[in-house]
Amino acid sequence: MKVEQCFTREVFTCRPETDLEWAARSMWEHDCGCLPVVGERGEVVGMLTDRDVCMGAFTQGRTLRELSAGSVMSKAVFACAPDDSLEHAVRVMSDHQVHRLPVLDADGRLLGLLSLNDVVRGIVACPEARARASLTAVFVEGLAAICEPRCQGPSELEVAPVLSGTAALADTSRRATVRA
Protein backbone atom coordinates (compact mmCIF):
# COMPACT_ATOMS: atom_id res chain seq x y z
CA MET A 1 0.00 0.00 0.00
CA LYS A 2 1.25 3.50 -0.85
CA VAL A 3 1.11 6.70 1.20
CA GLU A 4 -0.96 8.33 -1.57
CA GLN A 5 -3.82 5.95 -0.78
CA CYS A 6 -4.42 7.23 2.73
CA PHE A 7 -2.80 10.57 3.58
CA THR A 8 -4.80 13.68 4.46
CA ARG A 9 -4.75 16.24 1.67
CA GLU A 10 -6.46 19.18 3.36
CA VAL A 11 -3.78 20.57 5.64
CA PHE A 12 -3.67 23.83 7.55
CA THR A 13 -0.29 25.50 7.88
CA CYS A 14 1.30 28.47 9.56
CA ARG A 15 4.45 30.55 9.14
CA PRO A 16 7.38 30.85 11.58
CA GLU A 17 6.25 34.33 12.65
CA THR A 18 2.66 33.19 13.37
CA ASP A 19 1.80 33.74 17.03
CA LEU A 20 0.90 30.68 19.05
CA GLU A 21 -2.53 32.02 19.96
CA TRP A 22 -3.49 31.95 16.29
CA ALA A 23 -1.88 28.53 15.83
CA ALA A 24 -3.68 27.04 18.85
CA ARG A 25 -7.02 28.48 17.68
CA SER A 26 -6.42 27.05 14.20
CA MET A 27 -5.66 23.60 15.60
CA TRP A 28 -8.80 23.75 17.74
CA GLU A 29 -11.07 24.95 14.93
CA HIS A 30 -9.74 22.42 12.42
CA ASP A 31 -9.46 19.50 14.87
CA CYS A 32 -5.81 18.86 14.16
CA GLY A 33 -2.86 18.28 16.45
CA CYS A 34 -0.17 19.89 14.34
CA LEU A 35 0.52 22.50 11.72
CA PRO A 36 3.35 22.27 9.22
CA VAL A 37 5.31 25.52 9.39
CA VAL A 38 6.07 26.81 5.91
CA GLY A 39 8.66 29.30 4.74
CA GLU A 40 8.39 32.07 2.16
CA ARG A 41 8.60 29.68 -0.80
CA GLY A 42 6.11 27.24 0.71
CA GLU A 43 8.77 24.80 1.89
CA VAL A 44 8.19 23.00 5.18
CA VAL A 45 10.66 24.49 7.68
CA GLY A 46 9.25 22.91 10.83
CA MET A 47 6.38 21.13 12.51
CA LEU A 48 4.30 22.68 15.27
CA THR A 49 2.29 20.37 17.53
CA ASP A 50 -0.27 21.17 20.19
CA ARG A 51 2.27 19.90 22.70
CA ASP A 52 4.89 22.35 21.37
CA VAL A 53 2.42 25.19 21.92
CA CYS A 54 1.64 24.12 25.48
CA MET A 55 5.21 23.35 26.53
CA GLY A 56 6.57 26.50 24.84
CA ALA A 57 4.25 28.74 26.83
CA PHE A 58 4.87 26.78 30.04
CA THR A 59 8.66 26.69 29.86
CA GLN A 60 9.01 30.31 28.75
CA GLY A 61 6.35 31.76 31.06
CA ARG A 62 4.87 33.87 28.30
CA THR A 63 1.43 34.15 26.74
CA LEU A 64 0.64 32.41 23.48
CA ARG A 65 0.30 35.79 21.80
CA GLU A 66 3.90 36.64 22.78
CA LEU A 67 5.42 33.50 21.26
CA SER A 68 5.90 32.58 17.62
CA ALA A 69 5.61 29.21 15.93
CA GLY A 70 9.25 29.47 14.94
CA SER A 71 10.33 29.78 18.56
CA VAL A 72 8.87 26.44 19.66
CA MET A 73 8.46 24.33 16.50
CA SER A 74 10.48 21.24 15.78
CA LYS A 75 13.01 22.25 13.13
CA ALA A 76 13.85 18.64 12.26
CA VAL A 77 11.37 17.73 9.54
CA PHE A 78 10.95 14.08 8.62
CA ALA A 79 8.82 13.56 5.53
CA CYS A 80 7.63 11.04 2.99
CA ALA A 81 6.49 11.06 -0.63
CA PRO A 82 3.11 9.95 -1.95
CA ASP A 83 4.67 7.00 -3.77
CA ASP A 84 6.48 5.73 -0.66
CA SER A 85 5.16 2.50 0.81
CA LEU A 86 3.15 2.73 3.99
CA GLU A 87 5.71 0.41 5.59
CA HIS A 88 8.50 2.87 4.79
CA ALA A 89 6.51 5.81 6.20
CA VAL A 90 5.79 3.92 9.44
CA ARG A 91 9.52 3.11 9.76
CA VAL A 92 10.37 6.81 9.38
CA MET A 93 7.79 7.67 12.04
CA SER A 94 9.14 5.03 14.41
CA ASP A 95 12.81 5.85 13.78
CA HIS A 96 12.18 9.50 14.70
CA GLN A 97 9.31 8.98 17.20
CA VAL A 98 6.89 11.25 15.36
CA HIS A 99 3.14 10.84 14.95
CA ARG A 100 2.84 12.64 11.61
CA LEU A 101 4.85 13.09 8.43
CA PRO A 102 4.43 15.84 5.87
CA VAL A 103 3.88 14.35 2.43
CA LEU A 104 6.00 16.24 -0.11
CA ASP A 105 6.08 16.23 -3.90
CA ALA A 106 9.32 15.86 -5.89
CA ASP A 107 9.95 19.62 -5.58
CA GLY A 108 9.51 19.56 -1.79
CA ARG A 109 6.07 21.19 -1.81
CA LEU A 110 3.56 20.13 0.82
CA LEU A 111 0.84 17.83 -0.49
CA GLY A 112 -0.61 16.78 2.85
CA LEU A 113 0.08 14.92 6.08
CA LEU A 114 0.25 11.26 6.96
CA SER A 115 -0.78 10.65 10.58
CA LEU A 116 -0.98 7.49 12.65
CA ASN A 117 -4.76 7.78 12.27
CA ASP A 118 -4.39 7.79 8.48
CA VAL A 119 -2.20 4.68 8.66
CA VAL A 120 -4.78 2.83 10.77
CA ARG A 121 -7.62 3.78 8.42
CA GLY A 122 -5.48 2.70 5.46
CA ILE A 123 -4.78 -0.68 7.02
CA VAL A 124 -8.45 -1.27 7.79
CA ALA A 125 -9.39 -0.33 4.21
CA CYS A 126 -6.80 -2.69 2.71
CA PRO A 127 -8.82 -5.32 0.82
CA GLU A 128 -6.19 -8.08 0.84
CA ALA A 129 -6.03 -10.02 4.12
CA ARG A 130 -2.34 -10.96 3.81
CA ALA A 131 -1.27 -7.37 3.09
CA ARG A 132 -3.50 -6.10 5.90
CA ALA A 133 -1.91 -8.55 8.36
CA SER A 134 1.60 -7.55 7.27
CA LEU A 135 0.80 -3.83 7.57
CA THR A 136 -0.76 -4.39 10.98
CA ALA A 137 2.43 -6.04 12.26
CA VAL A 138 4.59 -3.20 10.89
CA PHE A 139 2.24 -0.63 12.41
CA VAL A 140 2.18 -2.23 15.87
CA GLU A 141 5.98 -2.49 15.96
CA GLY A 142 6.27 1.11 14.74
CA LEU A 143 3.79 2.36 17.30
CA ALA A 144 5.71 0.62 20.08
CA ALA A 145 8.88 2.43 18.97
CA ILE A 146 7.08 5.78 18.74
CA CYS A 147 5.73 5.32 22.27
CA GLU A 148 9.12 4.55 23.85
CA PRO A 149 10.15 7.18 26.42
CA ARG A 150 12.67 9.59 24.89
CA CYS A 151 14.67 10.17 28.07
CA GLN A 152 16.03 7.56 30.40
CA GLY A 153 15.36 8.43 34.02
CA PRO A 154 14.36 11.67 35.71
CA SER A 155 15.86 14.92 34.59
CA GLU A 156 15.37 18.44 35.82
CA LEU A 157 14.12 21.25 33.66
CA GLU A 158 14.00 24.85 34.80
CA VAL A 159 10.80 26.52 33.74
CA ALA A 160 9.40 30.02 33.91
CA PRO A 161 6.71 30.98 36.45
CA VAL A 162 3.21 29.67 35.90
CA LEU A 163 0.89 32.08 34.10
CA SER A 164 -2.27 33.32 35.77
CA GLY A 165 -4.79 33.97 33.03
CA THR A 166 -2.87 35.89 30.40
CA ALA A 167 -0.49 37.67 32.76
CA ALA A 168 2.62 36.20 34.31
CA LEU A 169 3.01 36.23 38.07
CA ALA A 170 4.69 39.39 39.31
CA ASP A 171 7.49 37.49 41.04
CA THR A 172 9.54 36.24 38.10
CA SER A 173 12.38 35.07 40.32
CA ARG A 174 10.52 31.89 41.32
CA ARG A 175 11.30 28.82 39.28
CA ALA A 176 9.68 25.42 39.30
CA THR A 177 11.56 22.16 38.95
CA VAL A 178 9.88 19.60 36.75
CA ARG A 179 10.92 15.98 36.71
CA ALA A 180 10.51 14.40 33.31
C-alpha positions in Angstrom: 0.0 0.0 0.0 1.2 3.5 -0.9 1.1 6.7 1.2 -1.0 8.3 -1.6 -3.8 6.0 -0.8 -4.4 7.2 2.7 -2.8 10.6 3.6 -4.8 13.7 4.5 -4.7 16.2 1.7 -6.5 19.2 3.4 -3.8 20.6 5.6 -3.7 23.8 7.6 -0.3 25.5 7.9 1.3 28.5 9.6 4.5 30.6 9.1 7.4 30.8 11.6 6.2 34.3 12.7 2.7 33.2 13.4 1.8 33.7 17.0 0.9 30.7 19.0 -2.5 32.0 20.0 -3.5 32.0 16.3 -1.9 28.5 15.8 -3.7 27.0 18.8 -7.0 28.5 17.7 -6.4 27.1 14.2 -5.7 23.6 15.6 -8.8 23.7 17.7 -11.1 25.0 14.9 -9.7 22.4 12.4 -9.5 19.5 14.9 -5.8 18.9 14.2 -2.9 18.3 16.4 -0.2 19.9 14.3 0.5 22.5 11.7 3.3 22.3 9.2 5.3 25.5 9.4 6.1 26.8 5.9 8.7 29.3 4.7 8.4 32.1 2.2 8.6 29.7 -0.8 6.1 27.2 0.7 8.8 24.8 1.9 8.2 23.0 5.2 10.7 24.5 7.7 9.3 22.9 10.8 6.4 21.1 12.5 4.3 22.7 15.3 2.3 20.4 17.5 -0.3 21.2 20.2 2.3 19.9 22.7 4.9 22.3 21.4 2.4 25.2 21.9 1.6 24.1 25.5 5.2 23.4 26.5 6.6 26.5 24.8 4.3 28.7 26.8 4.9 26.8 30.0 8.7 26.7 29.9 9.0 30.3 28.8 6.3 31.8 31.1 4.9 33.9 28.3 1.4 34.1 26.7 0.6 32.4 23.5 0.3 35.8 21.8 3.9 36.6 22.8 5.4 33.5 21.3 5.9 32.6 17.6 5.6 29.2 15.9 9.3 29.5 14.9 10.3 29.8 18.6 8.9 26.4 19.7 8.5 24.3 16.5 10.5 21.2 15.8 13.0 22.2 13.1 13.8 18.6 12.3 11.4 17.7 9.5 11.0 14.1 8.6 8.8 13.6 5.5 7.6 11.0 3.0 6.5 11.1 -0.6 3.1 9.9 -2.0 4.7 7.0 -3.8 6.5 5.7 -0.7 5.2 2.5 0.8 3.2 2.7 4.0 5.7 0.4 5.6 8.5 2.9 4.8 6.5 5.8 6.2 5.8 3.9 9.4 9.5 3.1 9.8 10.4 6.8 9.4 7.8 7.7 12.0 9.1 5.0 14.4 12.8 5.9 13.8 12.2 9.5 14.7 9.3 9.0 17.2 6.9 11.3 15.4 3.1 10.8 15.0 2.8 12.6 11.6 4.8 13.1 8.4 4.4 15.8 5.9 3.9 14.4 2.4 6.0 16.2 -0.1 6.1 16.2 -3.9 9.3 15.9 -5.9 10.0 19.6 -5.6 9.5 19.6 -1.8 6.1 21.2 -1.8 3.6 20.1 0.8 0.8 17.8 -0.5 -0.6 16.8 2.9 0.1 14.9 6.1 0.3 11.3 7.0 -0.8 10.6 10.6 -1.0 7.5 12.7 -4.8 7.8 12.3 -4.4 7.8 8.5 -2.2 4.7 8.7 -4.8 2.8 10.8 -7.6 3.8 8.4 -5.5 2.7 5.5 -4.8 -0.7 7.0 -8.4 -1.3 7.8 -9.4 -0.3 4.2 -6.8 -2.7 2.7 -8.8 -5.3 0.8 -6.2 -8.1 0.8 -6.0 -10.0 4.1 -2.3 -11.0 3.8 -1.3 -7.4 3.1 -3.5 -6.1 5.9 -1.9 -8.6 8.4 1.6 -7.6 7.3 0.8 -3.8 7.6 -0.8 -4.4 11.0 2.4 -6.0 12.3 4.6 -3.2 10.9 2.2 -0.6 12.4 2.2 -2.2 15.9 6.0 -2.5 16.0 6.3 1.1 14.7 3.8 2.4 17.3 5.7 0.6 20.1 8.9 2.4 19.0 7.1 5.8 18.7 5.7 5.3 22.3 9.1 4.6 23.8 10.2 7.2 26.4 12.7 9.6 24.9 14.7 10.2 28.1 16.0 7.6 30.4 15.4 8.4 34.0 14.4 11.7 35.7 15.9 14.9 34.6 15.4 18.4 35.8 14.1 21.3 33.7 14.0 24.8 34.8 10.8 26.5 33.7 9.4 30.0 33.9 6.7 31.0 36.5 3.2 29.7 35.9 0.9 32.1 34.1 -2.3 33.3 35.8 -4.8 34.0 33.0 -2.9 35.9 30.4 -0.5 37.7 32.8 2.6 36.2 34.3 3.0 36.2 38.1 4.7 39.4 39.3 7.5 37.5 41.0 9.5 36.2 38.1 12.4 35.1 40.3 10.5 31.9 41.3 11.3 28.8 39.3 9.7 25.4 39.3 11.6 22.2 39.0 9.9 19.6 36.8 10.9 16.0 36.7 10.5 14.4 33.3 
